[in-house]
Structures are given as C-alpha cells and as structure tokens.
Amino acid sequence: MVCKIAPSKGYCRRGFYYKAALEIANSNEEFLRRTREVIGKGWVSLNKEKNPQWRDKWQYVGSSLVGCN
C-alpha cells in the first residue's frame, strides 16, 4: 500500500509525502521474523484473537517515507 499524506506539523508539513507500507499476517512467527530480516526494517508483533475459534496471528508491519513535494 502507498499512502499520500498531508501532515499538519513536523516533517514535510508544507507539502505531501508518500508512505509505503507492507502488512503481513500469519500464524508462523519464524516466517515473519525472516521477512523482517530480509527487508531490514519494521516490526513483528503478536495479535491475540478475541474469537476462541480463531488462531492468534503474528503481524509484520513495515513502512518508509518515499519523499516530499
């Protein structure tokens, strides 16, 4: 996903910037930790499901600023 963001303060506040984001959910923690190692940034966290019939899932989330106009 790539988002166009217009911040109200801070970095790049006079224009827009783009944010590239990758989100992956999986029940295999090792797969997501290796994905994070390959990409080099982001984080892996456990997301506990409220429905007892569903398995808990691990999530990798990574994002990066692409530039400023």
CHARMM-style PDB file with segment names, atoms N, HN, CA, C and O in Angstrom:
ATOM      1  N   MET     1       0.855  -1.162   0.000  1.00  0.00      PROA
ATOM      2  CA  MET     1       0.000   0.000   0.000  1.00  0.00      PROA
ATOM      3  C   MET     1       0.905   1.231   0.000  1.00  0.00      PROA
ATOM      4  O   MET     1       1.927   1.261   0.686  1.00  0.00      PROA
ATOM      5  N   VAL     2       0.526   2.225  -0.762  1.00  0.00      PROA
ATOM      6  HN  VAL     2      -0.304   2.201  -1.319  1.00  0.00      PROA
ATOM      7  CA  VAL     2       1.222   3.515  -0.761  1.00  0.00      PROA
ATOM      8  C   VAL     2       0.194   4.594  -0.452  1.00  0.00      PROA
ATOM      9  O   VAL     2      -0.815   4.709  -1.148  1.00  0.00      PROA
ATOM     10  N   CYS     3       0.444   5.382   0.584  1.00  0.00      PROA
ATOM     11  HN  CYS     3       1.263   5.289   1.149  1.00  0.00      PROA
ATOM     12  CA  CYS     3      -0.493   6.426   1.010  1.00  0.00      PROA
ATOM     13  C   CYS     3       0.099   7.804   0.741  1.00  0.00      PROA
ATOM     14  O   CYS     3       1.301   8.012   0.908  1.00  0.00      PROA
ATOM     15  N   LYS     4      -0.737   8.732   0.331  1.00  0.00      PROA
ATOM     16  HN  LYS     4      -1.714   8.562   0.196  1.00  0.00      PROA
ATOM     17  CA  LYS     4      -0.331  10.129   0.191  1.00  0.00      PROA
ATOM     18  C   LYS     4      -0.828  10.853   1.433  1.00  0.00      PROA
ATOM     19  O   LYS     4      -2.021  10.830   1.734  1.00  0.00      PROA
ATOM     20  N   ILE     5       0.085  11.495   2.155  1.00  0.00      PROA
ATOM     21  HN  ILE     5       1.054  11.513   1.911  1.00  0.00      PROA
ATOM     22  CA  ILE     5      -0.242  12.077   3.447  1.00  0.00      PROA
ATOM     23  C   ILE     5       0.119  13.558   3.459  1.00  0.00      PROA
ATOM     24  O   ILE     5       1.178  13.954   2.973  1.00  0.00      PROA
ATOM     25  N   ALA     6      -0.771  14.369   4.020  1.00  0.00      PROA
ATOM     26  HN  ALA     6      -1.631  14.048   4.415  1.00  0.00      PROA
ATOM     27  CA  ALA     6      -0.526  15.797   4.197  1.00  0.00      PROA
ATOM     28  C   ALA     6      -0.448  16.072   5.695  1.00  0.00      PROA
ATOM     29  O   ALA     6      -1.483  16.260   6.335  1.00  0.00      PROA
ATOM     30  N   PRO     7       0.738  16.098   6.260  1.00  0.00      PROA
ATOM     31  CA  PRO     7       0.876  16.309   7.700  1.00  0.00      PROA
ATOM     32  C   PRO     7       0.565  17.745   8.109  1.00  0.00      PROA
ATOM     33  O   PRO     7       0.779  18.676   7.333  1.00  0.00      PROA
ATOM     34  N   SER     8       0.067  17.921   9.314  1.00  0.00      PROA
ATOM     35  HN  SER     8      -0.107  17.164   9.945  1.00  0.00      PROA
ATOM     36  CA  SER     8      -0.249  19.259   9.806  1.00  0.00      PROA
ATOM     37  C   SER     8       0.938  19.910  10.506  1.00  0.00      PROA
ATOM     38  O   SER     8       0.991  21.134  10.629  1.00  0.00      PROA
ATOM     39  N   LYS     9       1.900  19.093  10.969  1.00  0.00      PROA
ATOM     40  HN  LYS     9       1.857  18.099  10.869  1.00  0.00      PROA
ATOM     41  CA  LYS     9       3.089  19.647  11.614  1.00  0.00      PROA
ATOM     42  C   LYS     9       4.242  18.665  11.465  1.00  0.00      PROA
ATOM     43  O   LYS     9       4.037  17.505  11.106  1.00  0.00      PROA
ATOM     44  N   GLY    10       5.422  19.121  11.733  1.00  0.00      PROA
ATOM     45  HN  GLY    10       5.589  20.063  12.024  1.00  0.00      PROA
ATOM     46  CA  GLY    10       6.586  18.253  11.677  1.00  0.00      PROA
ATOM     47  C   GLY    10       7.139  18.083  10.276  1.00  0.00      PROA
ATOM     48  O   GLY    10       7.092  19.006   9.462  1.00  0.00      PROA
ATOM     49  N   TYR    11       7.664  16.898  10.000  1.00  0.00      PROA
ATOM     50  HN  TYR    11       7.702  16.148  10.661  1.00  0.00      PROA
ATOM     51  CA  TYR    11       8.363  16.596   8.755  1.00  0.00      PROA
ATOM     52  C   TYR    11       7.481  16.881   7.542  1.00  0.00      PROA
ATOM     53  O   TYR    11       6.364  16.374   7.447  1.00  0.00      PROA
ATOM     54  N   CYS    12       7.979  17.681   6.631  1.00  0.00      PROA
ATOM     55  HN  CYS    12       8.887  18.093   6.708  1.00  0.00      PROA
ATOM     56  CA  CYS    12       7.330  17.895   5.337  1.00  0.00      PROA
ATOM     57  C   CYS    12       5.954  18.566   5.477  1.00  0.00      PROA
ATOM     58  O   CYS    12       5.048  18.253   4.705  1.00  0.00      PROA
ATOM     59  N   ARG    13       5.778  19.466   6.428  1.00  0.00      PROA
ATOM     60  HN  ARG    13       6.514  19.721   7.056  1.00  0.00      PROA
ATOM     61  CA  ARG    13       4.444  19.997   6.722  1.00  0.00      PROA
ATOM     62  C   ARG    13       3.882  20.921   5.644  1.00  0.00      PROA
ATOM     63  O   ARG    13       2.682  21.198   5.653  1.00  0.00      PROA
ATOM     64  N   ARG    14       4.700  21.402   4.724  1.00  0.00      PROA
ATOM     65  HN  ARG    14       5.674  21.177   4.716  1.00  0.00      PROA
ATOM     66  CA  ARG    14       4.199  22.316   3.695  1.00  0.00      PROA
ATOM     67  C   ARG    14       3.772  21.604   2.421  1.00  0.00      PROA
ATOM     68  O   ARG    14       3.326  22.253   1.474  1.00  0.00      PROA
ATOM     69  N   GLY    15       3.899  20.297   2.381  1.00  0.00      PROA
ATOM     70  HN  GLY    15       4.262  19.770   3.150  1.00  0.00      PROA
ATOM     71  CA  GLY    15       3.531  19.554   1.181  1.00  0.00      PROA
ATOM     72  C   GLY    15       3.042  18.175   1.549  1.00  0.00      PROA
ATOM     73  O   GLY    15       2.708  17.904   2.703  1.00  0.00      PROA
ATOM     74  N   PHE    16       3.003  17.329   0.584  1.00  0.00      PROA
ATOM     75  HN  PHE    16       3.274  17.549  -0.353  1.00  0.00      PROA
ATOM     76  CA  PHE    16       2.584  15.957   0.791  1.00  0.00      PROA
ATOM     77  C   PHE    16       3.803  15.054   0.813  1.00  0.00      PROA
ATOM     78  O   PHE    16       4.854  15.396   0.271  1.00  0.00      PROA
ATOM     79  N   TYR    17       3.654  13.912   1.435  1.00  0.00      PROA
ATOM     80  HN  TYR    17       2.800  13.634   1.875  1.00  0.00      PROA
ATOM     81  CA  TYR    17       4.672  12.883   1.302  1.00  0.00      PROA
ATOM     82  C   TYR    17       3.972  11.553   1.131  1.00  0.00      PROA
ATOM     83  O   TYR    17       2.793  11.402   1.454  1.00  0.00      PROA
ATOM     84  N   TYR    18       4.709  10.604   0.624  1.00  0.00      PROA
ATOM     85  HN  TYR    18       5.666  10.727   0.362  1.00  0.00      PROA
ATOM     86  CA  TYR    18       4.173   9.280   0.385  1.00  0.00      PROA
ATOM     87  C   TYR    18       4.755   8.309   1.392  1.00  0.00      PROA
ATOM     88  O   TYR    18       5.928   8.402   1.754  1.00  0.00      PROA
ATOM     89  N   LYS    19       3.938   7.388   1.837  1.00  0.00      PROA
ATOM     90  HN  LYS    19       2.985   7.312   1.542  1.00  0.00      PROA
ATOM     91  CA  LYS    19       4.370   6.393   2.794  1.00  0.00      PROA
ATOM     92  C   LYS    19       4.063   5.015   2.214  1.00  0.00      PROA
ATOM     93  O   LYS    19       2.906   4.682   1.955  1.00  0.00      PROA
ATOM     94  N   ALA    20       5.109   4.221   2.014  1.00  0.00      PROA
ATOM     95  HN  ALA    20       6.048   4.492   2.225  1.00  0.00      PROA
ATOM     96  CA  ALA    20       4.925   2.849   1.538  1.00  0.00      PROA
ATOM     97  C   ALA    20       4.801   1.939   2.751  1.00  0.00      PROA
ATOM     98  O   ALA    20       5.624   2.009   3.664  1.00  0.00      PROA
ATOM     99  N   ALA    21       3.789   1.092   2.770  1.00  0.00      PROA
ATOM    100  HN  ALA    21       3.120   1.035   2.029  1.00  0.00      PROA
ATOM    101  CA  ALA    21       3.566   0.222   3.924  1.00  0.00      PROA
ATOM    102  C   ALA    21       3.296  -1.210   3.465  1.00  0.00      PROA
ATOM    103  O   ALA    21       2.620  -1.432   2.461  1.00  0.00      PROA
ATOM    104  N   LEU    22       3.824  -2.165   4.200  1.00  0.00      PROA
ATOM    105  HN  LEU    22       4.374  -1.984   5.016  1.00  0.00      PROA
ATOM    106  CA  LEU    22       3.604  -3.579   3.944  1.00  0.00      PROA
ATOM    107  C   LEU    22       3.105  -4.207   5.236  1.00  0.00      PROA
ATOM    108  O   LEU    22       3.730  -4.053   6.285  1.00  0.00      PROA
ATOM    109  N   GLU    23       1.989  -4.911   5.166  1.00  0.00      PROA
ATOM    110  HN  GLU    23       1.481  -5.036   4.314  1.00  0.00      PROA
ATOM    111  CA  GLU    23       1.453  -5.614   6.328  1.00  0.00      PROA
ATOM    112  C   GLU    23       1.209  -7.063   5.948  1.00  0.00      PROA
ATOM    113  O   GLU    23       0.563  -7.342   4.937  1.00  0.00      PROA
ATOM    114  N   ILE    24       1.721  -7.988   6.749  1.00  0.00      PROA
ATOM    115  HN  ILE    24       2.246  -7.762   7.569  1.00  0.00      PROA
ATOM    116  CA  ILE    24       1.540  -9.419   6.531  1.00  0.00      PROA
ATOM    117  C   ILE    24       1.082 -10.034   7.846  1.00  0.00      PROA
ATOM    118  O   ILE    24       1.661  -9.757   8.896  1.00  0.00      PROA
ATOM    119  N   ALA    25       0.049 -10.862   7.796  1.00  0.00      PROA
ATOM    120  HN  ALA    25      -0.422 -11.086   6.943  1.00  0.00      PROA
ATOM    121  CA  ALA    25      -0.420 -11.580   8.980  1.00  0.00      PROA
ATOM    122  C   ALA    25      -0.302 -13.074   8.712  1.00  0.00      PROA
ATOM    123  O   ALA    25      -0.692 -13.554   7.647  1.00  0.00      PROA
ATOM    124  N   ASN    26       0.238 -13.807   9.682  1.00  0.00      PROA
ATOM    125  HN  ASN    26       0.555 -13.418  10.546  1.00  0.00      PROA
ATOM    126  CA  ASN    26       0.453 -15.232   9.519  1.00  0.00      PROA
ATOM    127  C   ASN    26       0.563 -15.858  10.903  1.00  0.00      PROA
ATOM    128  O   ASN    26       0.927 -15.173  11.859  1.00  0.00      PROA
ATOM    129  N   SER    27       0.257 -17.138  11.026  1.00  0.00      PROA
ATOM    130  HN  SER    27      -0.039 -17.695  10.249  1.00  0.00      PROA
ATOM    131  CA  SER    27       0.392 -17.799  12.328  1.00  0.00      PROA
ATOM    132  C   SER    27       1.802 -18.319  12.556  1.00  0.00      PROA
ATOM    133  O   SER    27       2.094 -18.837  13.634  1.00  0.00      PROA
ATOM    134  N   ASN    28       2.691 -18.195  11.563  1.00  0.00      PROA
ATOM    135  HN  ASN    28       2.454 -17.774  10.688  1.00  0.00      PROA
ATOM    136  CA  ASN    28       4.059 -18.676  11.658  1.00  0.00      PROA
ATOM    137  C   ASN    28       4.997 -17.517  12.013  1.00  0.00      PROA
ATOM    138  O   ASN    28       5.342 -16.702  11.158  1.00  0.00      PROA
ATOM    139  N   GLU    29       5.399 -17.458  13.272  1.00  0.00      PROA
ATOM    140  HN  GLU    29       5.119 -18.121  13.967  1.00  0.00      PROA
ATOM    141  CA  GLU    29       6.263 -16.368  13.732  1.00  0.00      PROA
ATOM    142  C   GLU    29       7.610 -16.356  13.025  1.00  0.00      PROA
ATOM    143  O   GLU    29       8.101 -15.287  12.663  1.00  0.00      PROA
ATOM    144  N   GLU    30       8.215 -17.516  12.823  1.00  0.00      PROA
ATOM    145  HN  GLU    30       7.816 -18.384  13.117  1.00  0.00      PROA
ATOM    146  CA  GLU    30       9.534 -17.585  12.203  1.00  0.00      PROA
ATOM    147  C   GLU    30       9.525 -17.001  10.781  1.00  0.00      PROA
ATOM    148  O   GLU    30      10.463 -16.306  10.392  1.00  0.00      PROA
ATOM    149  N   PHE    31       8.477 -17.278  10.017  1.00  0.00      PROA
ATOM    150  HN  PHE    31       7.715 -17.843  10.334  1.00  0.00      PROA
ATOM    151  CA  PHE    31       8.364 -16.723   8.659  1.00  0.00      PROA
ATOM    152  C   PHE    31       8.387 -15.198   8.683  1.00  0.00      PROA
ATOM    153  O   PHE    31       9.077 -14.572   7.878  1.00  0.00      PROA
ATOM    154  N   LEU    32       7.633 -14.599   9.607  1.00  0.00      PROA
ATOM    155  HN  LEU    32       7.072 -15.108  10.261  1.00  0.00      PROA
ATOM    156  CA  LEU    32       7.577 -13.140   9.667  1.00  0.00      PROA
ATOM    157  C   LEU    32       8.876 -12.528  10.177  1.00  0.00      PROA
ATOM    158  O   LEU    32       9.270 -11.451   9.729  1.00  0.00      PROA
ATOM    159  N   ARG    33       9.538 -13.195  11.099  1.00  0.00      PROA
ATOM    160  HN  ARG    33       9.218 -14.070  11.463  1.00  0.00      PROA
ATOM    161  CA  ARG    33      10.836 -12.691  11.582  1.00  0.00      PROA
ATOM    162  C   ARG    33      11.880 -12.736  10.454  1.00  0.00      PROA
ATOM    163  O   ARG    33      12.705 -11.830  10.339  1.00  0.00      PROA
ATOM    164  N   ARG    34      11.846 -13.773   9.634  1.00  0.00      PROA
ATOM    165  HN  ARG    34      11.176 -14.509   9.727  1.00  0.00      PROA
ATOM    166  CA  ARG    34      12.771 -13.842   8.494  1.00  0.00      PROA
ATOM    167  C   ARG    34      12.428 -12.776   7.455  1.00  0.00      PROA
ATOM    168  O   ARG    34      13.325 -12.192   6.847  1.00  0.00      PROA
ATOM    169  N   THR    35      11.138 -12.519   7.250  1.00  0.00      PROA
ATOM    170  HN  THR    35      10.410 -12.993   7.745  1.00  0.00      PROA
ATOM    171  CA  THR    35      10.716 -11.457   6.333  1.00  0.00      PROA
ATOM    172  C   THR    35      11.274 -10.114   6.797  1.00  0.00      PROA
ATOM    173  O   THR    35      11.755  -9.320   5.989  1.00  0.00      PROA
ATOM    174  N   ARG    36      11.207  -9.870   8.097  1.00  0.00      PROA
ATOM    175  HN  ARG    36      10.816 -10.515   8.753  1.00  0.00      PROA
ATOM    176  CA  ARG    36      11.733  -8.625   8.653  1.00  0.00      PROA
ATOM    177  C   ARG    36      13.244  -8.525   8.451  1.00  0.00      PROA
ATOM    178  O   ARG    36      13.758  -7.450   8.145  1.00  0.00      PROA
ATOM    179  N   GLU    37      13.952  -9.635   8.619  1.00  0.00      PROA
ATOM    180  HN  GLU    37      13.534 -10.508   8.867  1.00  0.00      PROA
ATOM    181  CA  GLU    37      15.405  -9.645   8.407  1.00  0.00      PROA
ATOM    182  C   GLU    37      15.764  -9.320   6.960  1.00  0.00      PROA
ATOM    183  O   GLU    37      16.714  -8.582   6.704  1.00  0.00      PROA
ATOM    184  N   VAL    38      15.005  -9.870   6.016  1.00  0.00      PROA
ATOM    185  HN  VAL    38      14.233 -10.470   6.224  1.00  0.00      PROA
ATOM    186  CA  VAL    38      15.279  -9.632   4.595  1.00  0.00      PROA
ATOM    187  C   VAL    38      15.034  -8.170   4.235  1.00  0.00      PROA
ATOM    188  O   VAL    38      15.844  -7.563   3.535  1.00  0.00      PROA
ATOM    189  N   ILE    39      13.924  -7.598   4.707  1.00  0.00      PROA
ATOM    190  HN  ILE    39      13.265  -8.092   5.275  1.00  0.00      PROA
ATOM    191  CA  ILE    39      13.574  -6.220   4.383  1.00  0.00      PROA
ATOM    192  C   ILE    39      14.456  -5.237   5.152  1.00  0.00      PROA
ATOM    193  O   ILE    39      14.853  -4.205   4.611  1.00  0.00      PROA
ATOM    194  N   GLY    40      14.761  -5.552   6.402  1.00  0.00      PROA
ATOM    195  HN  GLY    40      14.438  -6.391   6.841  1.00  0.00      PROA
ATOM    196  CA  GLY    40      15.684  -4.731   7.170  1.00  0.00      PROA
ATOM    197  C   GLY    40      15.047  -3.681   8.058  1.00  0.00      PROA
ATOM    198  O   GLY    40      15.755  -3.003   8.802  1.00  0.00      PROA
ATOM    199  N   LYS    41      13.735  -3.526   8.005  1.00  0.00      PROA
ATOM    200  HN  LYS    41      13.160  -4.078   7.400  1.00  0.00      PROA
ATOM    201  CA  LYS    41      13.083  -2.590   8.923  1.00  0.00      PROA
ATOM    202  C   LYS    41      11.665  -3.058   9.178  1.00  0.00      PROA
ATOM    203  O   LYS    41      11.169  -3.971   8.518  1.00  0.00      PROA
ATOM    204  N   GLY    42      11.017  -2.419  10.145  1.00  0.00      PROA
ATOM    205  HN  GLY    42      11.420  -1.677  10.681  1.00  0.00      PROA
ATOM    206  CA  GLY    42       9.663  -2.818  10.526  1.00  0.00      PROA
ATOM    207  C   GLY    42       9.674  -3.558  11.845  1.00  0.00      PROA
ATOM    208  O   GLY    42      10.689  -3.586  12.541  1.00  0.00      PROA
ATOM    209  N   TRP    43       8.553  -4.155  12.189  1.00  0.00      PROA
ATOM    210  HN  TRP    43       7.729  -4.133  11.624  1.00  0.00      PROA
ATOM    211  CA  TRP    43       8.465  -4.886  13.440  1.00  0.00      PROA
ATOM    212  C   TRP    43       7.490  -6.041  13.304  1.00  0.00      PROA
ATOM    213  O   TRP    43       6.629  -6.053  12.424  1.00  0.00      PROA
ATOM    214  N   VAL    44       7.645  -7.018  14.201  1.00  0.00      PROA
ATOM    215  HN  VAL    44       8.344  -7.009  14.916  1.00  0.00      PROA
ATOM    216  CA  VAL    44       6.784  -8.199  14.255  1.00  0.00      PROA
ATOM    217  C   VAL    44       6.134  -8.221  15.630  1.00  0.00      PROA
ATOM    218  O   VAL    44       6.811  -8.065  16.646  1.00  0.00      PROA
ATOM    219  N   SER    45       4.818  -8.415  15.661  1.00  0.00      PROA
ATOM    220  HN  SER    45       4.268  -8.542  14.835  1.00  0.00      PROA
ATOM    221  CA  SER    45       4.118  -8.449  16.943  1.00  0.00      PROA
ATOM    222  C   SER    45       3.021  -9.505  16.910  1.00  0.00      PROA
ATOM    223  O   SER    45       2.549  -9.892  15.841  1.00  0.00      PROA
ATOM    224  N   LEU    46       2.620  -9.966  18.093  1.00  0.00      PROA
ATOM    225  HN  LEU    46       3.003  -9.652  18.961  1.00  0.00      PROA
ATOM    226  CA  LEU    46       1.560 -10.961  18.234  1.00  0.00      PROA
ATOM    227  C   LEU    46       0.223 -10.256  18.394  1.00  0.00      PROA
ATOM    228  O   LEU    46       0.088  -9.348  19.214  1.00  0.00      PROA
ATOM    229  N   ASN    47      -0.762 -10.671  17.614  1.00  0.00      PROA
ATOM    230  HN  ASN    47      -0.653 -11.409  16.947  1.00  0.00      PROA
ATOM    231  CA  ASN    47      -2.117 -10.124  17.690  1.00  0.00      PROA
ATOM    232  C   ASN    47      -3.033 -11.230  18.192  1.00  0.00      PROA
ATOM    233  O   ASN    47      -3.320 -12.177  17.460  1.00  0.00      PROA
ATOM    234  N   LYS    48      -3.492 -11.121  19.430  1.00  0.00      PROA
ATOM    235  HN  LYS    48      -3.259 -10.352  20.025  1.00  0.00      PROA
ATOM    236  CA  LYS    48      -4.365 -12.136  20.016  1.00  0.00      PROA
ATOM    237  C   LYS    48      -5.784 -11.959  19.497  1.00  0.00      PROA
ATOM    238  O   LYS    48      -6.329 -10.856  19.521  1.00  0.00      PROA
ATOM    239  N   GLU    49      -6.377 -13.048  19.030  1.00  0.00      PROA
ATOM    240  HN  GLU    49      -5.934 -13.945  19.011  1.00  0.00      PROA
ATOM    241  CA  GLU    49      -7.741 -13.023  18.523  1.00  0.00      PROA
ATOM    242  C   GLU    49      -8.736 -13.133  19.674  1.00  0.00      PROA
ATOM    243  O   GLU    49      -8.503 -13.863  20.637  1.00  0.00      PROA
ATOM    244  N   LYS    50      -9.846 -12.403  19.568  1.00  0.00      PROA
ATOM    245  HN  LYS    50     -10.035 -11.810  18.785  1.00  0.00      PROA
ATOM    246  CA  LYS    50     -10.876 -12.444  20.607  1.00  0.00      PROA
ATOM    247  C   LYS    50     -11.786 -13.660  20.453  1.00  0.00      PROA
ATOM    248  O   LYS    50     -12.303 -14.181  21.442  1.00  0.00      PROA
ATOM    249  N   ASN    51     -11.981 -14.108  19.225  1.00  0.00      PROA
ATOM    250  HN  ASN    51     -11.561 -13.685  18.422  1.00  0.00      PROA
ATOM    251  CA  ASN    51     -12.810 -15.279  18.968  1.00  0.00      PROA
ATOM    252  C   ASN    51     -11.995 -16.534  19.280  1.00  0.00      PROA
ATOM    253  O   ASN    51     -10.944 -16.734  18.671  1.00  0.00      PROA
ATOM    254  N   PRO    52     -12.440 -17.388  20.209  1.00  0.00      PROA
ATOM    255  CA  PRO    52     -11.642 -18.563  20.592  1.00  0.00      PROA
ATOM    256  C   PRO    52     -11.484 -19.594  19.466  1.00  0.00      PROA
ATOM    257  O   PRO    52     -10.613 -20.461  19.546  1.00  0.00      PROA
ATOM    258  N   GLN    53     -12.304 -19.510  18.433  1.00  0.00      PROA
ATOM    259  HN  GLN    53     -13.011 -18.806  18.368  1.00  0.00      PROA
ATOM    260  CA  GLN    53     -12.198 -20.454  17.318  1.00  0.00      PROA
ATOM    261  C   GLN    53     -11.097 -20.054  16.331  1.00  0.00      PROA
ATOM    262  O   GLN    53     -10.701 -20.867  15.496  1.00  0.00      PROA
ATOM    263  N   TRP    54     -10.600 -18.825  16.412  1.00  0.00      PROA
ATOM    264  HN  TRP    54     -10.921 -18.165  17.090  1.00  0.00      PROA
ATOM    265  CA  TRP    54      -9.559 -18.346  15.518  1.00  0.00      PROA
ATOM    266  C   TRP    54      -8.201 -18.455  16.190  1.00  0.00      PROA
ATOM    267  O   TRP    54      -8.084 -18.307  17.406  1.00  0.00      PROA
ATOM    268  N   ARG    55      -7.195 -18.709  15.403  1.00  0.00      PROA
ATOM    269  HN  ARG    55      -7.290 -18.829  14.414  1.00  0.00      PROA
ATOM    270  CA  ARG    55      -5.828 -18.781  15.928  1.00  0.00      PROA
ATOM    271  C   ARG    55      -5.260 -17.374  16.085  1.00  0.00      PROA
ATOM    272  O   ARG    55      -5.593 -16.468  15.321  1.00  0.00      PROA
ATOM    273  N   ASP    56      -4.400 -17.205  17.082  1.00  0.00      PROA
ATOM    274  HN  ASP    56      -4.129 -17.941  17.703  1.00  0.00      PROA
ATOM    275  CA  ASP    56      -3.679 -15.941  17.211  1.00  0.00      PROA
ATOM    276  C   ASP    56      -2.777 -15.784  15.989  1.00  0.00      PROA
ATOM    277  O   ASP    56      -2.348 -16.774  15.398  1.00  0.00      PROA
ATOM    278  N   LYS    57      -2.489 -14.533  15.612  1.00  0.00      PROA
ATOM    279  HN  LYS    57      -2.838 -13.728  16.093  1.00  0.00      PROA
ATOM    280  CA  LYS    57      -1.667 -14.319  14.427  1.00  0.00      PROA
ATOM    281  C   LYS    57      -0.519 -13.373  14.735  1.00  0.00      PROA
ATOM    282  O   LYS    57      -0.626 -12.487  15.583  1.00  0.00      PROA
ATOM    283  N   TRP    58       0.566 -13.581  14.036  1.00  0.00      PROA
ATOM    284  HN  TRP    58       0.653 -14.301  13.347  1.00  0.00      PROA
ATOM    285  CA  TRP    58       1.711 -12.701  14.092  1.00  0.00      PROA
ATOM    286  C   TRP    58       1.593 -11.727  12.947  1.00  0.00      PROA
ATOM    287  O   TRP    58       1.146 -12.098  11.861  1.00  0.00      PROA
ATOM    288  N   GLN    59       1.991 -10.473  13.170  1.00  0.00      PROA
ATOM    289  HN  GLN    59       2.354 -10.171  14.052  1.00  0.00      PROA
ATOM    290  CA  GLN    59       1.910  -9.458  12.126  1.00  0.00      PROA
ATOM    291  C   GLN    59       3.264  -8.813  11.917  1.00  0.00      PROA
ATOM    292  O   GLN    59       3.962  -8.472  12.872  1.00  0.00      PROA
ATOM    293  N   TYR    60       3.631  -8.646  10.637  1.00  0.00      PROA
ATOM    294  HN  TYR    60       3.064  -8.923   9.860  1.00  0.00      PROA
ATOM    295  CA  TYR    60       4.792  -7.842  10.278  1.00  0.00      PROA
ATOM    296  C   TYR    60       4.259  -6.542   9.710  1.00  0.00      PROA
ATOM    297  O   TYR    60       3.400  -6.551   8.829  1.00  0.00      PROA
ATOM    298  N   VAL    61       4.763  -5.429  10.209  1.00  0.00      PROA
ATOM    299  HN  VAL    61       5.461  -5.422  10.925  1.00  0.00      PROA
ATOM    300  CA  VAL    61       4.381  -4.117   9.686  1.00  0.00      PROA
ATOM    301  C   VAL    61       5.660  -3.334   9.445  1.00  0.00      PROA
ATOM    302  O   VAL    61       6.502  -3.198  10.334  1.00  0.00      PROA
ATOM    303  N   GLY    62       5.791  -2.827   8.240  1.00  0.00      PROA
ATOM    304  HN  GLY    62       5.108  -2.937   7.518  1.00  0.00      PROA
ATOM    305  CA  GLY    62       6.939  -2.006   7.898  1.00  0.00      PROA
ATOM    306  C   GLY    62       6.510  -0.870   7.019  1.00  0.00      PROA
ATOM    307  O   GLY    62       5.619  -1.038   6.186  1.00  0.00      PROA
ATOM    308  N   SER    63       7.122   0.294   7.179  1.00  0.00      PROA
ATOM    309  HN  SER    63       7.846   0.430   7.856  1.00  0.00      PROA
ATOM    310  CA  SER    63       6.783   1.433   6.339  1.00  0.00      PROA
ATOM    311  C   SER    63       7.994   2.337   6.193  1.00  0.00      PROA
ATOM    312  O   SER    63       8.948   2.269   6.968  1.00  0.00      PROA
ATOM    313  N   SER    64       7.929   3.181   5.179  1.00  0.00      PROA
ATOM    314  HN  SER    64       7.154   3.236   4.549  1.00  0.00      PROA
ATOM    315  CA  SER    64       9.043   4.078   4.901  1.00  0.00      PROA
ATOM    316  C   SER    64       8.522   5.319   4.173  1.00  0.00      PROA
ATOM    317  O   SER    64       7.616   5.227   3.344  1.00  0.00      PROA
ATOM    318  N   LEU    65       9.093   6.461   4.485  1.00  0.00      PROA
ATOM    319  HN  LEU    65       9.828   6.536   5.158  1.00  0.00      PROA
ATOM    320  CA  LEU    65       8.761   7.670   3.745  1.00  0.00      PROA
ATOM    321  C   LEU    65       9.418   7.614   2.376  1.00  0.00      PROA
ATOM    322  O   LEU    65      10.560   7.171   2.248  1.00  0.00      PROA
ATOM    323  N   VAL    66       8.713   8.055   1.369  1.00  0.00      PROA
ATOM    324  HN  VAL    66       7.786   8.414   1.472  1.00  0.00      PROA
ATOM    325  CA  VAL    66       9.225   7.991  -0.002  1.00  0.00      PROA
ATOM    326  C   VAL    66       9.745   9.331  -0.479  1.00  0.00      PROA
ATOM    327  O   VAL    66      10.667   9.367  -1.294  1.00  0.00      PROA
ATOM    328  N   GLY    67       9.197  10.418  -0.010  1.00  0.00      PROA
ATOM    329  HN  GLY    67       8.448  10.389   0.652  1.00  0.00      PROA
ATOM    330  CA  GLY    67       9.707  11.711  -0.443  1.00  0.00      PROA
ATOM    331  C   GLY    67       8.766  12.843  -0.072  1.00  0.00      PROA
ATOM    332  O   GLY    67       7.708  12.613   0.514  1.00  0.00      PROA
ATOM    333  N   CYS    68       9.142  14.033  -0.405  1.00  0.00      PROA
ATOM    334  HN  CYS    68      10.001  14.219  -0.881  1.00  0.00      PROA
ATOM    335  CA  CYS    68       8.389  15.220  -0.030  1.00  0.00      PROA
ATOM    336  C   CYS    68       8.286  16.133  -1.248  1.00  0.00      PROA
ATOM    337  O   CYS    68       9.272  16.332  -1.957  1.00  0.00      PROA
ATOM    338  N   ASN    69       7.110  16.683  -1.495  1.00  0.00      PROA
ATOM    339  HN  ASN    69       6.309  16.521  -0.919  1.00  0.00      PROA
ATOM    340  CA  ASN    69       6.935  17.607  -2.627  1.00  0.00      PROA
ATOM    341  C   ASN    69       7.256  19.013  -2.221  1.00  0.00      PROA
ATOM    342  OT1 ASN    69       7.167  19.928  -3.040  1.00  0.00      PROA
TER     343      ASN     69
END
